[in-house]
Amino acid sequence: MRTGAAILVLGPSGLATARRIRDGLDGALIHGRAGRVDGGEATFDSFTAHARRLFAGGTPIIGVCAAGALIRVLAPALGDKGAEPPAVAVAEDASAVVPLLGGHRGGNDLARAIGVALGVAPALTTAGDVRFGVALDAPPAGWRLANPQDAKPFMADLLAGAEVKIDGNAAWLDESSIPFADAGDLTIAVTDRVRDGGPACLVYHPATLALGVGCERDTAPEEVRDLVRETLADAGLAAGAVAGVFSLDLKSDEAAIHALANAMNVPARFFNAPRLEAETPRLANPSETVFRAVGAHGVAEAAALAAAGPEAELIVAKRKSRRATCAIARAPEPIDAGTAGRPQGTLAVVGIGPGTADWRTPEADAAITEADDVMGYRLYLDLLGPLIDGKTRHDFGLGEEQERVRHAIECAAQGRRVALVSSGDAGIYAMAALVFEELERHDRAEWNRVAISVAPGVSAMQAAAARAGAPLGHDFCAISLSDLLTPWPVIEGRVSAAAEADFVIALYNPVSGRRQSQLARAREIMLAHRRPETPVVLARNLGRDGEHLEFITLGELTPERVDMLTLVIVGSSATRRLDRGGAAWVYTPRGYAAKAGPT
């Protein structure tokens, strides 16, 4: 079960149970209280603030704690019952699983999955689950309730003793304890057609319809949407019975198709031309013109049939608008769109910060959690620990940046969800720029169809500045002293210009085993414009074992004091060192003192 849940652990006694839960739930992450729980993927200081923030953001919550504690924390955040995420309390010794909120929005299913992982029966209390073994407002995967607003009065009548007649077939209803009768006062209708419901009639749509779509490049989303709406309406078919939007893989980056799938809240999946060509004998409108263009005799009809399976029937043959086509096939059972064709590949270029989970953003965690494959320099992947357990890991060494990027794009082009990991921020001396450079250089059609995103991270200079105080409090720049990719005269000119302009300067890659002279030359250039007493921050391994922060002066800066893992921040003429209460800080004022006037 893929959940994206946060497992909140307050103390070390609950960590073993949390790990068992995480191992049983795909996508769940352990959030441990800072200073008390080690080994999680994220940490928090305030249980109350953290739980409420996650809850407000729609994240399912599993609290390895007393049910009362989780209730008290979340109570002020309760609002719309229909929009709240699940919240489940689990005893630290794994003896009890209690769904507290969102029972019919996945909470009961989440509790059941946790119960399987822990080997205990969840304490379900929702009336329908207890009495009839089914939640009528939360049908199983592959089914949709067309009128959820009527579920409450329907359930109330059912609990009061009313009987139900069923119009249609659904195995999950047959397995329940609902009192069915041919002359029941209530009705459950099972159909893929449009049907009105009400307080005495719940309408369920099985996801048995496969919607095949084709369109010209850059067709307006409105044209495709309107064609599909008219087609469904003319056929009397319910949009809620559509399992997915299906097309040719050459269209996997077509905005109109993804907009349609998003609007219908279904996945978009794609087939290659040989797979669509295999459906030719079943097509109502095979086309030689289409075959010459894409290698298959049909797109919309073929994609619908391929998705719906060998026993499907084409119930709506190809319909056309000016630039788009659609067709509909019906399967005998609900379609698992997740196994039909393949999705558009995705590549998330992720900055993981200096390495500690505390400095990793929720966006970065989410991108990594959702990935099938994780790629990066092996040290950076090691820093992610259990966050990448169960994923396909692709390790690369230093100096293999281009190979790493090309492999990531190629893997994503095969329909995989890929996370390419960088330390710090992915867009600062890291992988993001190289991804776009490779895309531009090669201009390969299959690479261009990959959906690319960049998740920011805490950069080395931000981490160093935070530890030091506020040396980047005024204008600053970053310069890499590595001349592997940039000629040294260019770097030297940038150092000179930044020093003359009085920028605070963050120096990346200051030295290496074979490269020592560049830092000495940079210091010489800066001393031509800065006092020897100018504060300098040396930051090494921030957020990792061996973290070290040192304040020196520009006059004291020598290559022997730094290494490749050190970030150097050289202050401007305004940067100061402040010693107070046994602590030392470096900061660069913005000029508020002059604005305020004399004290």
C-alpha positions as CSV (number, residue, x, y, z in Angstrom):
1,M,0.0,0.0,0.0
2,R,1.6,3.3,-1.1
3,T,0.7,5.9,1.5
4,G,3.1,8.8,1.7
5,A,2.3,8.7,5.5
6,A,4.4,10.3,8.2
7,I,5.1,8.0,11.1
8,L,5.6,10.3,14.2
9,V,7.8,8.8,16.9
10,L,8.3,10.6,20.2
11,G,10.9,8.4,21.9
12,P,13.3,5.5,21.3
13,S,10.9,2.9,22.7
14,G,8.6,3.4,19.7
15,L,11.3,3.2,17.0
16,A,11.2,-0.6,16.5
17,T,7.4,-0.5,15.9
18,A,7.8,2.5,13.6
19,R,10.3,0.6,11.5
20,R,7.9,-2.4,11.2
21,I,5.2,0.0,10.0
22,R,7.5,1.7,7.5
23,D,8.7,-1.7,6.1
24,G,5.0,-2.6,5.5
25,L,3.9,0.6,3.9
26,D,5.3,1.9,0.6
27,G,6.2,5.5,0.8
28,A,5.9,5.9,4.6
29,L,8.7,7.9,6.4
30,I,9.7,8.0,10.0
31,H,9.7,11.4,11.6
32,G,11.6,11.3,15.0
33,R,11.7,13.9,17.8
34,A,15.1,15.6,17.6
35,G,17.5,14.5,20.3
36,R,15.4,11.5,21.2
37,V,15.0,9.4,18.1
38,D,17.8,8.5,15.7
39,G,17.4,6.6,12.5
40,G,14.4,8.3,11.0
41,E,14.1,10.1,7.6
42,A,13.1,13.4,9.2
43,T,13.1,15.1,12.6
44,F,11.0,17.6,14.4
45,D,11.3,19.7,17.6
46,S,7.6,20.3,18.4
47,F,5.3,17.3,18.2
48,T,2.3,19.7,18.2
49,A,3.5,22.1,15.5
50,H,4.9,19.3,13.3
51,A,1.7,17.1,13.5
52,R,-0.6,20.1,12.8
53,R,1.5,21.2,9.8
54,L,1.5,17.8,8.3
55,F,-2.2,17.4,8.9
56,A,-3.0,20.8,7.3
57,G,-0.9,19.8,4.3
58,G,-3.0,16.6,3.8
59,T,-0.3,14.1,4.9
60,P,-1.6,10.9,6.5
61,I,-0.3,10.7,10.1
62,I,0.6,7.6,12.0
63,G,1.4,8.5,15.6
64,V,3.3,5.9,17.6
65,C,1.9,7.2,20.8
66,A,-1.2,7.3,23.0
67,A,-4.4,7.9,21.1
68,G,-5.3,10.7,23.5
69,A,-2.0,12.5,22.8
70,L,-2.6,12.5,19.0
71,I,-6.3,13.6,19.5
72,R,-5.3,16.6,21.7
73,V,-2.6,17.7,19.2
74,L,-4.9,17.5,16.2
75,A,-8.2,18.7,17.7
76,P,-7.6,22.4,17.1
77,A,-6.8,21.7,13.4
78,L,-10.0,19.8,12.7
79,G,-12.4,21.3,10.1
80,D,-13.8,19.8,7.0
81,K,-14.4,16.1,7.6
82,G,-14.4,15.4,3.9
83,A,-11.0,16.9,3.3
84,E,-9.0,15.8,6.3
85,P,-6.3,13.2,5.9
86,P,-6.2,9.9,7.9
87,A,-4.8,9.9,11.4
88,V,-4.0,6.6,13.1
89,A,-2.6,6.0,16.6
90,V,-0.4,2.9,17.2
91,A,0.7,1.6,20.6
92,E,4.5,1.8,21.1
93,D,4.6,-2.0,21.7
94,A,2.6,-2.6,18.5
95,S,-0.3,-4.1,20.5
96,A,-3.0,-1.7,19.2
97,V,-3.9,0.2,16.0
98,V,-6.6,2.8,16.3
99,P,-7.8,4.9,13.3
100,L,-8.9,8.2,14.7
101,L,-9.7,10.4,11.7
102,G,-10.4,10.0,8.0
103,G,-11.8,6.5,8.4
104,H,-13.6,6.7,5.1
105,R,-10.9,8.7,3.4
106,G,-8.3,5.9,3.7
107,G,-7.9,5.8,7.4
108,N,-9.5,2.4,7.9
109,D,-7.6,1.0,5.0
110,L,-4.4,2.5,6.4
111,A,-5.2,1.0,9.8
112,R,-5.7,-2.4,8.2
113,A,-2.4,-2.2,6.3
114,I,-0.6,-1.3,9.6
115,G,-2.4,-4.2,11.3
116,V,-1.0,-6.6,8.6
117,A,2.5,-5.2,9.1
118,L,2.3,-5.6,12.9
119,G,0.2,-8.8,13.0
120,V,-2.7,-7.2,15.0
121,A,-6.4,-6.5,14.2
122,P,-7.1,-2.7,13.9
123,A,-9.8,-1.3,16.2
124,L,-12.3,-0.1,13.6
125,T,-15.2,1.8,15.0
126,T,-17.0,3.3,12.0
127,A,-20.5,1.9,12.0
128,G,-20.6,0.5,8.4
129,D,-17.3,-1.3,8.8
130,V,-18.3,-2.8,12.1
131,R,-21.9,-3.8,11.1
132,F,-21.6,-4.7,7.4
133,G,-17.9,-5.1,6.8
134,V,-17.8,-2.3,4.2
135,A,-17.6,1.4,4.0
136,L,-20.1,2.5,1.4
137,D,-18.6,6.0,1.0
138,A,-15.1,4.5,0.4
139,P,-15.4,1.8,-2.3
140,P,-12.4,-0.3,-3.2
141,A,-9.9,0.6,-5.9
142,G,-11.4,0.5,-9.3
143,W,-14.8,1.8,-8.1
144,R,-16.2,5.3,-7.7
145,L,-19.3,6.5,-5.8
146,A,-21.1,9.0,-8.0
147,N,-23.1,10.6,-5.2
148,P,-21.0,10.6,-2.0
149,Q,-23.2,13.3,-0.5
150,D,-26.0,10.8,-0.2
151,A,-23.9,8.1,1.6
152,K,-24.7,9.4,5.1
153,P,-28.5,9.3,5.0
154,F,-28.3,6.0,3.0
155,M,-26.1,4.5,5.7
156,A,-28.4,5.8,8.5
157,D,-31.4,4.1,7.0
158,L,-29.4,0.9,6.5
159,L,-28.3,0.9,10.1
160,A,-31.9,1.5,11.1
161,G,-32.9,-1.7,9.5
162,A,-33.7,-1.0,5.8
163,E,-33.0,-3.6,3.2
164,V,-31.2,-3.0,-0.1
165,K,-31.9,-4.1,-3.6
166,I,-28.9,-4.2,-6.0
167,D,-29.1,-3.3,-9.6
168,G,-25.9,-4.7,-11.2
169,N,-23.0,-6.8,-10.0
170,A,-20.1,-6.1,-7.7
171,A,-18.1,-8.8,-5.9
172,W,-17.1,-6.5,-3.1
173,L,-20.7,-5.8,-2.2
174,D,-21.6,-9.5,-2.4
175,E,-18.9,-10.2,0.2
176,S,-20.4,-7.7,2.6
177,S,-23.1,-8.3,5.3
178,I,-25.5,-5.8,3.8
179,P,-29.1,-7.1,3.9
180,F,-30.0,-7.5,0.3
181,A,-33.6,-8.1,-0.8
182,D,-35.4,-7.9,-4.1
183,A,-38.0,-5.5,-2.7
184,G,-35.6,-3.4,-0.6
185,D,-36.4,0.2,0.1
186,L,-32.9,1.3,-0.7
187,T,-31.1,0.7,-4.0
188,I,-27.4,0.3,-4.9
189,A,-26.9,0.7,-8.7
190,V,-23.8,-0.6,-10.3
191,T,-23.3,0.8,-13.8
192,D,-20.8,2.5,-16.2
193,R,-23.7,4.6,-17.5
194,V,-25.0,8.0,-16.3
195,R,-27.6,7.4,-13.6
196,D,-29.2,9.7,-11.1
197,G,-28.8,8.7,-7.4
198,G,-30.2,10.1,-4.2
199,P,-30.5,9.5,-0.4
200,A,-32.2,6.1,-1.2
201,C,-30.0,5.2,-4.2
202,L,-26.2,5.0,-4.3
203,V,-24.7,4.8,-7.7
204,Y,-21.3,3.1,-8.2
205,H,-19.3,3.2,-11.4
206,P,-16.8,0.4,-12.0
207,A,-13.6,1.7,-13.8
208,T,-14.3,-0.5,-16.8
209,L,-14.0,2.1,-19.5
210,A,-10.7,2.8,-21.3
211,L,-10.6,6.2,-23.0
212,G,-8.3,6.3,-26.0
213,V,-7.1,9.7,-27.2
214,G,-5.1,11.0,-30.1
215,C,-4.3,14.6,-31.1
216,E,-2.0,16.7,-33.1
217,R,1.0,18.3,-31.5
218,D,0.1,21.2,-29.2
219,T,-3.7,20.8,-29.5
220,A,-5.5,23.1,-27.1
221,P,-6.5,21.2,-24.0
222,E,-10.0,22.6,-24.3
223,E,-10.5,20.9,-27.7
224,V,-9.7,17.5,-26.3
225,R,-11.7,18.0,-23.2
226,D,-14.8,19.1,-25.1
227,L,-14.5,16.2,-27.5
228,V,-14.4,13.7,-24.7
229,R,-17.2,15.3,-22.8
230,E,-19.5,15.3,-25.9
231,T,-18.5,11.7,-26.7
232,L,-19.3,10.5,-23.2
233,A,-22.6,12.4,-23.0
234,D,-23.8,11.2,-26.4
235,A,-23.1,7.6,-25.4
236,G,-24.7,8.0,-22.0
237,L,-21.5,6.9,-20.3
238,A,-20.3,8.1,-16.9
239,A,-17.0,9.9,-16.6
240,G,-16.6,8.2,-13.2
241,A,-16.3,4.8,-15.0
242,V,-13.3,5.9,-17.0
243,A,-10.2,4.1,-15.7
244,G,-7.6,6.2,-17.5
245,V,-6.6,8.2,-20.6
246,F,-4.5,6.1,-23.0
247,S,-2.5,7.0,-26.1
248,L,0.6,6.5,-28.2
249,D,3.9,6.9,-26.4
250,L,4.9,9.7,-28.9
251,K,2.2,11.7,-27.1
252,S,3.5,11.1,-23.6
253,D,4.5,14.7,-23.2
254,E,1.3,16.2,-24.8
255,A,-0.1,18.8,-22.5
256,A,-3.6,18.3,-23.7
257,I,-3.6,14.7,-22.8
258,H,-2.2,15.2,-19.3
259,A,-4.7,18.1,-18.7
260,L,-7.5,15.8,-19.6
261,A,-6.3,13.0,-17.3
262,N,-5.8,15.6,-14.4
263,A,-9.3,17.0,-15.0
264,M,-10.8,13.5,-14.9
265,N,-8.6,12.5,-11.9
266,V,-7.3,9.4,-13.7
267,P,-3.8,8.4,-14.9
268,A,-2.5,9.0,-18.4
269,R,-0.7,5.9,-19.8
270,F,1.0,5.2,-23.1
271,F,1.7,2.3,-25.5
272,N,4.4,2.0,-28.2
273,A,3.4,1.7,-31.9
274,P,4.0,-2.1,-32.1
275,R,1.6,-2.7,-29.2
276,L,-1.1,-0.5,-30.8
277,E,-0.5,-2.1,-34.2
278,A,-1.3,-5.5,-32.6
279,E,-4.9,-4.2,-32.1
280,T,-5.4,-3.6,-35.8
281,P,-7.8,-6.6,-36.3
282,R,-10.2,-5.2,-33.7
283,L,-10.2,-1.6,-35.0
284,A,-13.4,-0.1,-36.5
285,N,-11.5,2.5,-38.5
286,P,-8.0,1.4,-39.4
287,S,-6.1,4.1,-41.3
288,E,-3.2,3.7,-43.7
289,T,-2.5,7.4,-43.2
290,V,-2.1,7.0,-39.5
291,F,0.1,3.9,-40.1
292,R,2.5,5.9,-42.3
293,A,2.7,8.6,-39.7
294,V,3.2,6.7,-36.5
295,G,3.6,3.0,-37.3
296,A,0.1,1.8,-36.2
297,H,-3.2,1.8,-38.0
298,G,-5.0,3.6,-35.2
299,V,-4.3,5.5,-32.0
300,A,-7.5,6.3,-30.1
301,E,-9.3,3.0,-30.8
302,A,-6.1,0.9,-30.5
303,A,-5.1,2.5,-27.2
304,A,-8.5,2.0,-25.7
305,L,-8.6,-1.7,-26.7
306,A,-5.0,-2.3,-25.6
307,A,-5.8,-0.8,-22.1
308,A,-9.1,-2.7,-21.7
309,G,-7.6,-6.1,-22.5
310,P,-8.3,-9.0,-24.9
311,E,-11.9,-9.5,-23.8
312,A,-12.8,-5.8,-24.2
313,E,-15.3,-4.5,-26.8
314,L,-15.0,-1.2,-28.6
315,I,-18.3,0.5,-27.6
316,V,-17.5,4.0,-29.1
317,A,-15.6,4.0,-32.3
318,K,-13.3,6.9,-33.2
319,R,-14.8,10.3,-33.0
320,K,-13.1,13.4,-34.3
321,S,-12.7,17.1,-33.7
322,R,-10.6,19.4,-35.8
323,R,-7.3,18.2,-34.3
324,A,-8.2,15.4,-31.9
325,T,-9.7,11.9,-31.8
326,C,-11.1,9.7,-29.0
327,A,-12.6,6.2,-28.7
328,I,-13.9,4.1,-25.8
329,A,-13.5,0.4,-25.0
330,R,-15.3,-1.5,-22.2
331,A,-13.6,-4.2,-20.2
332,P,-15.5,-7.0,-18.3
333,E,-13.8,-6.0,-15.0
334,P,-12.4,-2.8,-13.6
335,I,-9.2,-1.9,-15.4
336,D,-5.9,-1.5,-13.4
337,A,-4.6,1.5,-15.2
338,G,-1.3,1.2,-13.3
339,T,-0.4,-1.9,-15.3
340,A,-1.7,-0.8,-18.7
341,G,1.0,0.8,-20.9
342,R,3.5,3.0,-19.1
343,P,3.4,6.5,-17.7
344,Q,5.3,9.5,-18.8
345,G,8.8,9.2,-17.4
346,T,9.8,11.8,-14.8
347,L,13.1,13.0,-13.7
348,A,13.4,15.0,-10.4
349,V,16.7,16.6,-9.9
350,V,16.9,16.8,-6.1
351,G,19.1,18.9,-3.8
352,I,19.4,17.0,-0.4
353,G,21.2,19.8,1.4
354,P,24.5,19.2,3.3
355,G,23.4,15.6,4.2
356,T,21.4,15.7,7.4
357,A,17.7,14.9,7.2
358,D,17.0,18.1,9.3
359,W,18.1,20.2,6.3
360,R,16.3,18.3,3.6
361,T,13.1,19.9,2.4
362,P,9.7,18.1,2.3
363,E,9.7,18.5,-1.4
364,A,13.0,16.7,-1.7
365,D,11.8,13.9,0.5
366,A,8.6,13.6,-1.5
367,A,10.5,13.5,-4.8
368,I,12.8,10.7,-3.5
369,T,10.0,8.8,-1.9
370,E,8.0,8.8,-5.2
371,A,10.9,7.7,-7.3
372,D,11.4,4.1,-8.6
373,D,15.1,4.7,-9.3
374,V,17.6,6.9,-7.3
375,M,20.9,8.0,-8.8
376,G,23.9,9.9,-7.6
377,Y,27.4,10.0,-6.2
378,R,27.5,7.0,-3.9
379,L,28.3,9.1,-0.8
380,Y,25.2,11.2,-1.3
381,L,23.0,8.2,-1.7
382,D,24.5,6.7,1.5
383,L,23.5,9.9,3.3
384,L,19.8,9.2,2.4
385,G,19.9,6.0,4.5
386,P,16.5,4.2,4.8
387,L,14.8,6.8,2.7
388,I,15.9,4.9,-0.5
389,D,15.3,1.4,0.9
390,G,13.5,-0.8,-1.7
391,K,14.4,1.5,-4.6
392,T,16.7,0.7,-7.5
393,R,19.9,2.4,-6.6
394,H,22.4,3.6,-9.3
395,D,25.8,4.6,-7.8
396,F,28.3,6.7,-9.6
397,G,31.8,7.9,-8.7
398,L,33.3,11.4,-8.8
399,G,34.0,12.6,-12.3
400,E,31.1,10.6,-13.8
401,E,28.7,13.5,-13.9
402,Q,27.8,13.3,-17.6
403,E,27.4,9.5,-17.4
404,R,25.2,10.0,-14.4
405,V,22.9,12.6,-16.0
406,R,22.6,10.7,-19.3
407,H,21.7,7.5,-17.5
408,A,19.1,9.3,-15.4
409,I,17.4,10.8,-18.5
410,E,17.6,7.5,-20.4
411,C,16.0,5.7,-17.5
412,A,13.2,8.3,-17.2
413,A,12.6,8.0,-20.9
414,Q,11.7,4.4,-20.3
415,G,8.7,5.5,-18.2
416,R,10.5,5.3,-14.8
417,R,10.2,7.8,-12.0
418,V,13.8,8.9,-11.4
419,A,15.4,11.0,-8.7
420,L,18.9,12.4,-9.5
421,V,20.5,13.4,-6.3
422,S,22.9,16.3,-5.6
423,S,24.3,17.5,-2.3
424,G,23.4,21.1,-1.4
425,D,21.1,22.7,-4.0
426,A,20.8,20.9,-7.3
427,G,21.0,24.2,-9.2
428,I,24.2,25.5,-7.6
429,Y,27.4,23.8,-9.0
430,A,25.4,20.6,-9.3
431,M,23.4,18.4,-11.6
432,A,20.4,20.5,-12.7
433,A,22.3,22.7,-15.2
434,L,24.0,19.6,-16.7
435,V,20.6,17.9,-17.2
436,F,19.4,20.8,-19.3
437,E,22.7,21.1,-21.1
438,E,22.6,17.4,-22.1
439,L,19.0,17.8,-23.3
440,E,19.9,20.7,-25.4
441,R,23.1,19.1,-26.8
442,H,21.5,15.8,-27.8
443,D,17.9,16.9,-28.6
444,R,16.6,13.3,-28.6
445,A,12.9,12.9,-29.1
446,E,12.5,10.3,-26.3
447,W,14.5,12.4,-23.9
448,N,12.4,15.5,-24.7
449,R,9.3,13.7,-23.6
450,V,10.5,13.3,-20.0
451,A,8.8,15.5,-17.4
452,I,11.6,17.3,-15.5
453,S,11.4,19.0,-12.1
454,V,14.0,20.5,-9.8
455,A,13.7,20.3,-6.0
456,P,15.8,22.9,-4.2
457,G,18.0,22.1,-1.3
458,V,20.0,24.0,1.4
459,S,23.3,25.0,-0.4
460,A,26.7,24.7,1.3
461,M,26.9,28.5,1.5
462,Q,23.5,28.8,3.1
463,A,24.4,26.1,5.7
464,A,27.7,27.7,6.4
465,A,26.2,31.2,6.8
466,A,23.5,29.8,9.1
467,R,26.1,28.1,11.4
468,A,28.3,31.2,11.3
469,G,25.5,33.8,11.9
470,A,24.7,36.0,8.9
471,P,27.8,36.6,6.7
472,L,25.6,36.7,3.6
473,G,23.4,39.4,5.2
474,H,24.3,41.8,2.3
475,D,25.3,41.5,-1.3
476,F,27.3,38.3,-2.0
477,C,28.4,36.0,-4.8
478,A,29.6,32.4,-5.2
479,I,32.7,31.5,-7.2
480,S,34.1,28.0,-7.8
481,L,37.9,27.9,-7.8
482,S,38.0,24.6,-9.8
483,D,39.5,25.1,-13.2
484,L,38.5,21.6,-14.5
485,L,35.6,23.1,-16.5
486,T,36.3,26.8,-16.4
487,P,39.7,28.3,-17.5
488,W,41.7,29.8,-14.6
489,P,42.0,33.3,-16.2
490,V,38.2,33.5,-16.3
491,I,38.0,32.5,-12.6
492,E,40.7,34.9,-11.7
493,G,38.9,37.8,-13.4
494,R,35.7,37.0,-11.5
495,V,37.5,36.9,-8.1
496,S,39.1,40.3,-9.0
497,A,35.7,41.8,-10.0
498,A,33.9,40.5,-6.9
499,A,36.7,41.7,-4.6
500,E,36.7,45.2,-6.2
501,A,32.9,45.4,-6.0
502,D,33.1,44.5,-2.3
503,F,30.9,41.5,-2.4
504,V,31.0,38.9,0.3
505,I,32.4,35.9,-1.6
506,A,31.6,32.2,-1.1
507,L,34.4,30.1,-2.5
508,Y,33.4,26.6,-3.6
509,N,36.0,23.9,-4.5
510,P,38.8,25.9,-2.9
511,V,41.6,23.2,-3.2
512,S,42.1,19.6,-4.1
513,G,44.9,17.2,-3.9
514,R,46.4,18.4,-7.2
515,R,45.2,22.0,-7.0
516,Q,46.6,24.2,-4.3
517,S,47.7,27.5,-6.0
518,Q,44.3,28.8,-6.9
519,L,43.3,29.6,-3.3
520,A,46.5,31.4,-2.6
521,R,46.1,33.5,-5.8
522,A,42.5,34.3,-4.9
523,R,43.6,35.4,-1.4
524,E,46.3,37.6,-3.0
525,I,43.7,39.3,-5.3
526,M,41.2,39.8,-2.4
527,L,44.0,41.3,-0.2
528,A,44.4,44.0,-2.8
529,H,40.9,45.2,-1.9
530,R,40.3,43.9,1.6
531,R,42.0,44.4,5.0
532,P,44.0,41.3,6.3
533,E,41.6,41.4,9.3
534,T,38.6,40.7,7.1
535,P,36.6,37.9,8.7
536,V,36.7,34.5,6.9
537,V,34.5,31.5,7.7
538,L,35.8,28.0,7.1
539,A,33.0,25.4,7.1
540,R,33.6,21.7,6.6
541,N,31.2,18.7,6.6
542,L,28.2,20.8,7.8
543,G,25.3,18.6,8.8
544,R,27.5,15.4,8.7
545,D,29.9,13.6,11.0
546,G,33.0,15.6,11.5
547,E,31.3,19.0,11.2
548,H,33.8,21.8,11.7
549,L,33.4,25.6,11.7
550,E,36.2,28.0,12.1
551,F,36.6,31.8,12.1
552,I,39.9,33.2,10.8
553,T,41.0,36.3,8.9
554,L,41.8,36.8,5.3
555,G,45.4,37.3,6.3
556,E,45.4,33.8,7.9
557,L,43.8,32.0,4.9
558,T,46.2,29.5,3.4
559,P,45.6,26.3,1.3
560,E,46.8,24.2,4.2
561,R,43.8,25.2,6.3
562,V,41.1,23.9,3.8
563,D,40.3,20.9,1.7
564,M,37.8,20.0,-1.1
565,L,35.0,19.5,1.5
566,T,35.5,23.0,2.9
567,L,33.3,26.0,2.0
568,V,35.1,29.4,2.4
569,I,33.2,32.6,3.0
570,V,35.3,35.8,2.7
571,G,33.6,38.8,4.2
572,S,33.2,42.3,2.6
573,S,34.6,45.5,4.1
574,A,31.5,45.7,6.2
575,T,31.6,42.1,7.6
576,R,32.2,41.8,11.3
577,R,32.9,39.3,14.0
578,L,30.8,39.5,17.1
579,D,31.6,37.8,20.4
580,R,28.9,37.7,23.0
581,G,28.2,35.4,26.0
582,G,30.8,32.9,25.1
583,A,29.6,32.6,21.5
584,A,31.1,34.0,18.3
585,W,29.3,35.1,15.2
586,V,30.1,36.6,11.8
587,Y,27.6,38.9,10.1
588,T,27.4,41.5,7.4
589,P,25.1,44.4,8.3
590,R,22.7,45.8,5.7
591,G,22.8,49.4,7.0
592,Y,19.9,49.5,9.4
593,A,22.0,51.3,12.0
594,A,22.5,54.3,9.6
595,K,18.8,54.3,8.8
596,A,17.9,54.4,12.5
597,G,20.3,57.2,13.3
598,P,22.5,57.5,16.5
599,T,21.5,55.7,19.6
